[in-house]
Amino acid sequence: MIGRRFFIKSSGLALASFAVTPSFLVRAAMTERAKDHPVLIAVFQRGAVDGISMVVPYGDPNYRPARPQIAIDSPMDLDGFFGLHPALDSLKPIYDEGRLAVVHAAGSPDNTRSHFDAQDYMESGAPGNKNIEDGWLNRYLRVKPDRSATPFRAVAFSPNVPRSLMGPAPVVAMSRIGDFGVRSGAGAFEAMYGGETFEAVHVLEGARPQQYGPENGAQYPASPYGQSLLQIAQLIKAGVGLETAFTEIGGWDTHANQGNDRGQLAGRLQEFGQGLSALYRDLGDRMENVVVITMTEFGRAIRQNGSGGTDHGHAGALLLLGGPIKGGRVYGRWPGLAPDQLHEGRDLSLTTDFRDVFSEVVRQHLGAGDVSRVFPGYTPAVRLGLLP
């Protein structure tokens, strides 16, 4: 027996907290409106990316002395002070078009250096509070309910529903679109759990998003991360009513052999940037309604360690791209890298709470007025002006 709140996994398919309301699952919801409403794509860089190498403060006189072996020699200039890592060359044209923005010295105000706790706090949207059970994206879905929503309003490309999307609002998680289909044994699944729930499978099959190939010469990385972005683009093109999507990319915990212009970190950044660039190119004019926001649990220490890497830090950098973004600039107040300017004498100090960034996207892009219900107990300190 299952009720309004449940979790199912079957061969790469997961549906979380589905409300079995017939009107919620009708194909009529897949209209032109489903193609034109705002979409938010959240990308989590798990493992704590080094924001100082991703977006290089080469104009700070204390940058290179702190990193004699791993400083970036050839950053791509952004504004005379900051530069992109050369492995992110695929993103530079988007920045130049004014569709990519950076928020530096940003992150969580909590001091934890635990990956698990920091990721949990960022995805719950409540730093330091372990009593919050739902995620900030799921709360958004409840703050702004949509009676005409399709089963694919919120989709995560992951084996399980990620922390950001946990909660009572309906969410679909899948590893691949191809796994979300009617296969042998599906009839027994439908009989067990009910036709209303399983109708979600038929809705997706009817739209046939897997038949949409990349456009405009876009080439996605062959990795799970790259293919998840490709499939998010397919869902957007198919007009199945996607509003929020989530994916992730790991490998950022560079304690040793981090590298500089080349090396371990450069390889991860290249894949990361190529995936975002492919999505941007593939969607073309559809990007006018799409915002991509990246996040990571914390940054890295300013000084390199004895293994040619960086240890867990505090503040880092977030990226936002899409048609609505007022890009072509680096946002946030730079705190400086002098010893007396560092957090606890070792890390980049925080000047922008991640909730200020997320709140602005939720309010200005997705149209949710009451962001205090999305981020409990928090009032945004500043409006950065990332969106009109």
KOLNUKE-226259 format. One record per residue (C-alpha): x, y, z; residue number from 1. Coordinates in steps of 0.001 Angstrom, whole numbers, always signed. Example, Ala and Ser with C-alpha at 12.3 -4.5 7.8 and 13.67 -1.06 7.14 Angstrom:
+---------+---------+---------+------+
|       X |       Y |       Z | resi |
+---------+---------+---------+------+
|  +12300 |   -4500 |   +7800 |    1 |
|  +13670 |   -1060 |   +7140 |    2 |
+---------+---------+---------+------+
//
This chain:
+---------+---------+---------+------+
|       X |       Y |       Z | resi |
+---------+---------+---------+------+
|      +0 |      +0 |      +0 |    1 |
|   +1233 |   +3497 |    -800 |    2 |
|    -225 |   +6900 |     +14 |    3 |
|    +366 |  +10454 |   -1138 |    4 |
|   +3986 |  +10345 |      -9 |    5 |
|   +6196 |   +7534 |   -1267 |    6 |
|   +9499 |   +6682 |   -2873 |    7 |
|   +9942 |   +4100 |   -5623 |    8 |
|  +13019 |   +2918 |   -7471 |    9 |
|  +12919 |    +500 |  -10389 |   10 |
|  +15729 |     +95 |  -12921 |   11 |
|  +16842 |   +3696 |  -12825 |   12 |
|  +13412 |   +5192 |  -12217 |   13 |
|  +12373 |   +7020 |   -9080 |   14 |
|   +9255 |   +9004 |   -8256 |   15 |
|   +9147 |  +10851 |   -4968 |   16 |
|   +6139 |  +12233 |   -3146 |   17 |
|   +3714 |  +11994 |   -6083 |   18 |
|    +251 |  +13308 |   -5361 |   19 |
|   -2066 |  +11043 |   -7314 |   20 |
|   -4420 |  +13737 |   -8595 |   21 |
|   -5765 |  +12844 |  -12048 |   22 |
|   -5562 |  +16429 |  -13318 |   23 |
|   -1872 |  +16459 |  -12427 |   24 |
|   -1111 |  +13693 |  -14889 |   25 |
|   -3126 |  +14638 |  -17951 |   26 |
|   -1389 |  +15132 |  -21267 |   27 |
|   -3268 |  +18369 |  -21834 |   28 |
|    -768 |  +20073 |  -19544 |   29 |
|   +1906 |  +19623 |  -22192 |   30 |
|   +1046 |  +22843 |  -24019 |   31 |
|   +2972 |  +25729 |  -25492 |   32 |
|   +3006 |  +27213 |  -21992 |   33 |
|   +5098 |  +24236 |  -20861 |   34 |
|   +7714 |  +25243 |  -23416 |   35 |
|   +7840 |  +28905 |  -22465 |   36 |
|   +7812 |  +29082 |  -18674 |   37 |
|  +11033 |  +29812 |  -16750 |   38 |
|  +13389 |  +26914 |  -16098 |   39 |
|  +16050 |  +26642 |  -13408 |   40 |
|  +18901 |  +24121 |  -13723 |   41 |
|  +20988 |  +23546 |  -10592 |   42 |
|  +24446 |  +21983 |  -10959 |   43 |
|  +26232 |  +20846 |   -7793 |   44 |
|  +30045 |  +20643 |   -7933 |   45 |
|  +30450 |  +18034 |   -5192 |   46 |
|  +33757 |  +17906 |   -3381 |   47 |
|  +34380 |  +21651 |   -3013 |   48 |
|  +35821 |  +23221 |   -6153 |   49 |
|  +38751 |  +25627 |   -5781 |   50 |
|  +37035 |  +28893 |   -6682 |   51 |
|  +40381 |  +30713 |   -6583 |   52 |
|  +41605 |  +28615 |   -9510 |   53 |
|  +38245 |  +28490 |  -11293 |   54 |
|  +37906 |  +32293 |  -11287 |   55 |
|  +41414 |  +33611 |  -10673 |   56 |
|  +41977 |  +36848 |   -8710 |   57 |
|  +45217 |  +37445 |  -10591 |   58 |
|  +45063 |  +41148 |   -9760 |   59 |
|  +45416 |  +40491 |   -6032 |   60 |
|  +49125 |  +40879 |   -5087 |   61 |
|  +48812 |  +38121 |   -2478 |   62 |
|  +47538 |  +35508 |   -4930 |   63 |
|  +50730 |  +34126 |   -6467 |   64 |
|  +52874 |  +34131 |   -3299 |   65 |
|  +50334 |  +31823 |   -1641 |   66 |
|  +50453 |  +29345 |   -4522 |   67 |
|  +53953 |  +29113 |   -5947 |   68 |
|  +53327 |  +25836 |   -7851 |   69 |
|  +49594 |  +25861 |   -8516 |   70 |
|  +48927 |  +29498 |   -9456 |   71 |
|  +47232 |  +29841 |  -12839 |   72 |
|  +49713 |  +31314 |  -15309 |   73 |
|  +47359 |  +32173 |  -18177 |   74 |
|  +43878 |  +33091 |  -16921 |   75 |
|  +41454 |  +34491 |  -19491 |   76 |
|  +40883 |  +38083 |  -18466 |   77 |
|  +37381 |  +39047 |  -17369 |   78 |
|  +37662 |  +42560 |  -15965 |   79 |
|  +41310 |  +43413 |  -15369 |   80 |
|  +41359 |  +41742 |  -11946 |   81 |
|  +39679 |  +38334 |  -12351 |   82 |
|  +40244 |  +35734 |  -15049 |   83 |
|  +38746 |  +32357 |  -15971 |   84 |
|  +40878 |  +29243 |  -15742 |   85 |
|  +42085 |  +28466 |  -19295 |   86 |
|  +40315 |  +25078 |  -19154 |   87 |
|  +37034 |  +27034 |  -19099 |   88 |
|  +37678 |  +28550 |  -22517 |   89 |
|  +34330 |  +27159 |  -23714 |   90 |
|  +32575 |  +29540 |  -21285 |   91 |
|  +34451 |  +32707 |  -22179 |   92 |
|  +32272 |  +33521 |  -25236 |   93 |
|  +29159 |  +33249 |  -23060 |   94 |
|  +30685 |  +35696 |  -20581 |   95 |
|  +31550 |  +38057 |  -23434 |   96 |
|  +27937 |  +37847 |  -24657 |   97 |
|  +26770 |  +39011 |  -21240 |   98 |
|  +25044 |  +35712 |  -20428 |   99 |
|  +27510 |  +34358 |  -17831 |  100 |
|  +28076 |  +35921 |  -14413 |  101 |
|  +30368 |  +35060 |  -11513 |  102 |
|  +29653 |  +35625 |   -7830 |  103 |
|  +32967 |  +35464 |   -5969 |  104 |
|  +33706 |  +35155 |   -2244 |  105 |
|  +30317 |  +33420 |   -2001 |  106 |
|  +29091 |  +30377 |    -128 |  107 |
|  +27755 |  +29232 |   +3208 |  108 |
|  +28328 |  +31235 |   +6401 |  109 |
|  +28640 |  +28017 |   +8393 |  110 |
|  +32240 |  +27218 |   +9381 |  111 |
|  +32084 |  +23454 |   +8901 |  112 |
|  +34744 |  +21822 |   +6736 |  113 |
|  +32826 |  +18556 |   +6570 |  114 |
|  +31730 |  +17725 |   +3019 |  115 |
|  +28633 |  +15922 |   +4283 |  116 |
|  +27442 |  +18692 |   +6593 |  117 |
|  +28274 |  +21528 |   +4192 |  118 |
|  +26477 |  +19868 |   +1284 |  119 |
|  +23492 |  +19167 |   +3514 |  120 |
|  +23333 |  +22787 |   +4678 |  121 |
|  +23543 |  +24169 |   +1143 |  122 |
|  +20931 |  +21796 |    -232 |  123 |
|  +18575 |  +22332 |   +2677 |  124 |
|  +19098 |  +26083 |   +2333 |  125 |
|  +19549 |  +26353 |   +6090 |  126 |
|  +23237 |  +26547 |   +7110 |  127 |
|  +23917 |  +25165 |  +10573 |  128 |
|  +20396 |  +23760 |  +11011 |  129 |
|  +20255 |  +19963 |  +11052 |  130 |
|  +16544 |  +19897 |  +11864 |  131 |
|  +15414 |  +20863 |   +8362 |  132 |
|  +14214 |  +17765 |   +6491 |  133 |
|  +13273 |  +19169 |   +3089 |  134 |
|  +15381 |  +20864 |    +420 |  135 |
|  +15230 |  +24444 |    -815 |  136 |
|  +14101 |  +23476 |   -4320 |  137 |
|  +11281 |  +21351 |   -2968 |  138 |
|  +10164 |  +24226 |    -765 |  139 |
|  +10115 |  +26494 |   -3814 |  140 |
|   +7795 |  +24044 |   -5569 |  141 |
|   +5389 |  +24299 |   -2627 |  142 |
|   +5679 |  +28062 |   -2256 |  143 |
|   +4620 |  +28485 |   -5871 |  144 |
|   +2204 |  +25638 |   -6604 |  145 |
|   +1122 |  +25085 |  -10198 |  146 |
|   -2174 |  +23288 |  -10758 |  147 |
|   -1376 |  +22825 |  -14445 |  148 |
|   +2030 |  +21270 |  -13750 |  149 |
|   +3032 |  +18033 |  -15446 |  150 |
|   +4730 |  +15080 |  -13697 |  151 |
|   +8032 |  +16493 |  -14908 |  152 |
|   +7942 |  +19866 |  -13239 |  153 |
|  +10965 |  +18843 |  -11122 |  154 |
|  +13494 |  +16300 |  -12384 |  155 |
|  +16828 |  +15165 |  -10978 |  156 |
|  +19331 |  +13170 |  -12991 |  157 |
|  +20641 |  +11047 |  -10165 |  158 |
|  +19983 |   +7550 |   -8813 |  159 |
|  +18035 |   +9010 |   -5892 |  160 |
|  +16222 |  +12261 |   -5220 |  161 |
|  +18954 |  +14735 |   -4141 |  162 |
|  +18774 |  +16615 |    -852 |  163 |
|  +17862 |  +19863 |   -2647 |  164 |
|  +14626 |  +18324 |   -3956 |  165 |
|  +13599 |  +16217 |    -963 |  166 |
|  +10185 |  +16987 |    +445 |  167 |
|   +6440 |  +16576 |    -117 |  168 |
|   +6288 |  +18234 |   -3552 |  169 |
|   +6335 |  +15791 |   -6495 |  170 |
|   +9807 |  +15038 |   -7886 |  171 |
|  +11095 |  +12588 |  -10479 |  172 |
|  +14632 |  +11177 |  -10335 |  173 |
|  +16164 |   +9068 |  -13086 |  174 |
|  +19557 |   +8032 |  -14318 |  175 |
|  +18579 |   +8085 |  -17993 |  176 |
|  +15487 |   +9008 |  -19967 |  177 |
|  +15756 |   +5658 |  -21699 |  178 |
|  +15251 |   +3883 |  -18367 |  179 |
|  +12098 |   +5862 |  -17709 |  180 |
|   +9906 |   +3804 |  -20008 |  181 |
|   +7572 |    +888 |  -20424 |  182 |
|   +9685 |   -2253 |  -20469 |  183 |
|   +9120 |   -5891 |  -19742 |  184 |
|   +7543 |   -6195 |  -16331 |  185 |
|   +6086 |   -2705 |  -16476 |  186 |
|   +2556 |   -4044 |  -16454 |  187 |
|   +3132 |   -5647 |  -13080 |  188 |
|   +4591 |   -2356 |  -11821 |  189 |
|   +1498 |    -478 |  -12946 |  190 |
|    -819 |   -3024 |  -11395 |  191 |
|   +1041 |   -2807 |   -8098 |  192 |
|   +1241 |    +971 |   -7798 |  193 |
|   -1751 |   +2221 |   -9746 |  194 |
|   -2408 |   +3639 |  -13206 |  195 |
|   -2372 |   +7276 |  -12084 |  196 |
|   +1222 |   +7036 |  -10930 |  197 |
|   +2449 |   +5029 |  -13867 |  198 |
|    +842 |   +7471 |  -16300 |  199 |
|   +3979 |   +9584 |  -15819 |  200 |
|   +5865 |   +6999 |  -17845 |  201 |
|   +3378 |   +7252 |  -20694 |  202 |
|   +3509 |  +11046 |  -20676 |  203 |
|   +7253 |  +10940 |  -21210 |  204 |
|   +7032 |   +8248 |  -23860 |  205 |
|   +4462 |  +10290 |  -25751 |  206 |
|   +6803 |  +13284 |  -25861 |  207 |
|   +9731 |  +11075 |  -26988 |  208 |
|  +12451 |  +13451 |  -25809 |  209 |
|  +15156 |  +10839 |  -26411 |  210 |
|  +14643 |  +11340 |  -30149 |  211 |
|  +15832 |  +14958 |  -29977 |  212 |
|  +19502 |  +15291 |  -30944 |  213 |
|  +21828 |  +18167 |  -29972 |  214 |
|  +21468 |  +21261 |  -32139 |  215 |
|  +23758 |  +24061 |  -33275 |  216 |
|  +26851 |  +21858 |  -33251 |  217 |
|  +26660 |  +21221 |  -29492 |  218 |
|  +28922 |  +18435 |  -28247 |  219 |
|  +28268 |  +17202 |  -24732 |  220 |
|  +30896 |  +15341 |  -22702 |  221 |
|  +30328 |  +11586 |  -22777 |  222 |
|  +30433 |  +11468 |  -18968 |  223 |
|  +27317 |  +10984 |  -16791 |  224 |
|  +27437 |  +14731 |  -16069 |  225 |
|  +27546 |  +15665 |  -19740 |  226 |
|  +24805 |  +13223 |  -20655 |  227 |
|  +22573 |  +14478 |  -17849 |  228 |
|  +22801 |  +18004 |  -19282 |  229 |
|  +22000 |  +16626 |  -22744 |  230 |
|  +18899 |  +14928 |  -21359 |  231 |
|  +17812 |  +18052 |  -19487 |  232 |
|  +17983 |  +19864 |  -22830 |  233 |
|  +15912 |  +17079 |  -24383 |  234 |
|  +13214 |  +17477 |  -21737 |  235 |
|  +13116 |  +21245 |  -22289 |  236 |
|  +12792 |  +20790 |  -26041 |  237 |
|  +10116 |  +18119 |  -25631 |  238 |
|   +7892 |  +20583 |  -23766 |  239 |
|   +7019 |  +18184 |  -20935 |  240 |
|   +6727 |  +21051 |  -18444 |  241 |
|  +10187 |  +20976 |  -16881 |  242 |
|  +10655 |  +23852 |  -14422 |  243 |
|  +13483 |  +22764 |  -12110 |  244 |
|  +16262 |  +20309 |  -12942 |  245 |
|  +19189 |  +19069 |  -10894 |  246 |
|  +22455 |  +17370 |  -11784 |  247 |
|  +25920 |  +17090 |  -10288 |  248 |
|  +29585 |  +16595 |  -11080 |  249 |
|  +32169 |  +15332 |   -8577 |  250 |
|  +35935 |  +15121 |   -8377 |  251 |
|  +36716 |  +18546 |   -6879 |  252 |
|  +38399 |  +17468 |   -3624 |  253 |
|  +41934 |  +18284 |   -4812 |  254 |
|  +44068 |  +17703 |   -1714 |  255 |
|  +47049 |  +16569 |   -3810 |  256 |
|  +48442 |  +17211 |   -7298 |  257 |
|  +45871 |  +19861 |   -8111 |  258 |
|  +47867 |  +21286 |  -10999 |  259 |
|  +47747 |  +24766 |  -12474 |  260 |
|  +46863 |  +25562 |  -16095 |  261 |
|  +47035 |  +21813 |  -16665 |  262 |
|  +46530 |  +18844 |  -14443 |  263 |
|  +43842 |  +17255 |  -12314 |  264 |
|  +41730 |  +20350 |  -11670 |  265 |
|  +42065 |  +21546 |  -15253 |  266 |
|  +40609 |  +18264 |  -16486 |  267 |
|  +37569 |  +18571 |  -14254 |  268 |
|  +37038 |  +22204 |  -15221 |  269 |
|  +37259 |  +21389 |  -18904 |  270 |
|  +34496 |  +18787 |  -18644 |  271 |
|  +32446 |  +21103 |  -16444 |  272 |
|  +32701 |  +24044 |  -18830 |  273 |
|  +32157 |  +22008 |  -21975 |  274 |
|  +28937 |  +20593 |  -20554 |  275 |
|  +27529 |  +24033 |  -19731 |  276 |
|  +28645 |  +25426 |  -23081 |  277 |
|  +27018 |  +22524 |  -24946 |  278 |
|  +23748 |  +23083 |  -23096 |  279 |
|  +23849 |  +26795 |  -23907 |  280 |
|  +24561 |  +26172 |  -27584 |  281 |
|  +22088 |  +23294 |  -27887 |  282 |
|  +19137 |  +25199 |  -26452 |  283 |
|  +19774 |  +28282 |  -28553 |  284 |
|  +16820 |  +30683 |  -28287 |  285 |
|  +15295 |  +28510 |  -25577 |  286 |
|  +18001 |  +29797 |  -23218 |  287 |
|  +16003 |  +33031 |  -23020 |  288 |
|  +13876 |  +31302 |  -20371 |  289 |
|  +16612 |  +29223 |  -18707 |  290 |
|  +18951 |  +30013 |  -15816 |  291 |
|  +21738 |  +27655 |  -14773 |  292 |
|  +23182 |  +28086 |  -11292 |  293 |
|  +26222 |  +26227 |   -9996 |  294 |
|  +27004 |  +25538 |   -6351 |  295 |
|  +29641 |  +23840 |   -4231 |  296 |
|  +29745 |  +23142 |    -499 |  297 |
|  +32766 |  +25366 |    +267 |  298 |
|  +35957 |  +26655 |   -1309 |  299 |
|  +39598 |  +25663 |    -751 |  300 |
|  +42343 |  +27044 |   +1462 |  301 |
|  +44292 |  +29937 |     -60 |  302 |
|  +47755 |  +28479 |    +481 |  303 |
|  +48751 |  +25336 |   -1343 |  304 |
|  +49657 |  +22398 |    +887 |  305 |
|  +52744 |  +20195 |    +879 |  306 |
|  +51176 |  +17771 |   -1590 |  307 |
|  +50633 |  +20350 |   -4310 |  308 |
|  +46950 |  +20615 |   -3531 |  309 |
|  +44533 |  +22642 |   -1421 |  310 |
|  +42679 |  +21736 |   +1739 |  311 |
|  +39095 |  +22486 |   +2727 |  312 |
|  +38342 |  +26201 |   +2886 |  313 |
|  +35446 |  +28602 |   +3292 |  314 |
|  +34120 |  +30914 |    +564 |  315 |
|  +34344 |  +30105 |   -3140 |  316 |
|  +32728 |  +31092 |   -6427 |  317 |
|  +29340 |  +30446 |   -8060 |  318 |
|  +28470 |  +30731 |  -11751 |  319 |
|  +25154 |  +31718 |  -13307 |  320 |
|  +24339 |  +31616 |  -16997 |  321 |
|  +21349 |  +31990 |  -19221 |  322 |
|  +19283 |  +34479 |  -21160 |  323 |
|  +17890 |  +36341 |  -18133 |  324 |
|  +21292 |  +36732 |  -16449 |  325 |
|  +22966 |  +40161 |  -16462 |  326 |
|  +26359 |  +38662 |  -17111 |  327 |
|  +29714 |  +39809 |  -18359 |  328 |
|  +30817 |  +40782 |  -14863 |  329 |
|  +32014 |  +39426 |  -11517 |  330 |
|  +29624 |  +40174 |   -8646 |  331 |
|  +30312 |  +40357 |   -4934 |  332 |
|  +32720 |  +42328 |   -2776 |  333 |
|  +36276 |  +41044 |   -2964 |  334 |
|  +37657 |  +40684 |    +601 |  335 |
|  +41341 |  +40425 |    -348 |  336 |
|  +43969 |  +37735 |    +223 |  337 |
|  +46299 |  +39473 |   +2666 |  338 |
|  +46862 |  +37389 |   +5833 |  339 |
|  +44734 |  +39704 |   +7965 |  340 |
|  +41885 |  +39551 |   +5408 |  341 |
|  +41546 |  +35761 |   +5391 |  342 |
|  +38889 |  +33805 |   +7237 |  343 |
|  +40529 |  +32174 |  +10252 |  344 |
|  +43860 |  +33231 |   +8779 |  345 |
|  +43718 |  +30688 |   +5957 |  346 |
|  +40588 |  +30876 |   +3771 |  347 |
|  +38808 |  +33277 |   +1452 |  348 |
|  +36407 |  +35327 |   +3559 |  349 |
|  +32704 |  +35208 |   +2791 |  350 |
|  +31076 |  +38403 |   +1528 |  351 |
|  +27988 |  +36942 |    -226 |  352 |
|  +25725 |  +34359 |   +1388 |  353 |
|  +24646 |  +31761 |   -1177 |  354 |
|  +21053 |  +32340 |     -93 |  355 |
|  +21246 |  +35913 |   -1399 |  356 |
|  +22095 |  +34502 |   -4838 |  357 |
|  +19546 |  +31690 |   -4757 |  358 |
|  +16827 |  +34007 |   -3411 |  359 |
|  +17334 |  +36442 |   -6248 |  360 |
|  +16988 |  +33659 |   -8814 |  361 |
|  +13902 |  +32226 |   -7109 |  362 |
|  +12251 |  +35643 |   -6840 |  363 |
|  +13283 |  +37350 |  -10079 |  364 |
|  +13439 |  +34358 |  -12433 |  365 |
|  +10929 |  +31865 |  -11058 |  366 |
|   +8547 |  +34464 |   -9660 |  367 |
|   +8219 |  +33268 |   -6068 |  368 |
|   +7480 |  +36288 |   -3911 |  369 |
|   +7989 |  +34908 |    -413 |  370 |
|  +11581 |  +33655 |    -366 |  371 |
|  +11531 |  +33475 |   +3445 |  372 |
|   +9507 |  +30289 |   +3038 |  373 |
|  +12159 |  +28875 |    +707 |  374 |
|  +15043 |  +29772 |   +3041 |  375 |
|  +13654 |  +29470 |   +6581 |  376 |
|  +14564 |  +32224 |   +8993 |  377 |
|  +16635 |  +34125 |   +6433 |  378 |
|  +16113 |  +37584 |   +4991 |  379 |
|  +18300 |  +38341 |   +1959 |  380 |
|  +20957 |  +40864 |   +2938 |  381 |
|  +21441 |  +42398 |    -481 |  382 |
|  +20104 |  +42269 |   -4016 |  383 |
|  +23056 |  +41739 |   -6313 |  384 |
|  +21277 |  +42681 |   -9540 |  385 |
|  +21967 |  +39384 |  -11300 |  386 |
|  +18574 |  +39523 |  -13000 |  387 |
|  +16290 |  +42366 |  -14061 |  388 |
+---------+---------+---------+------+
//
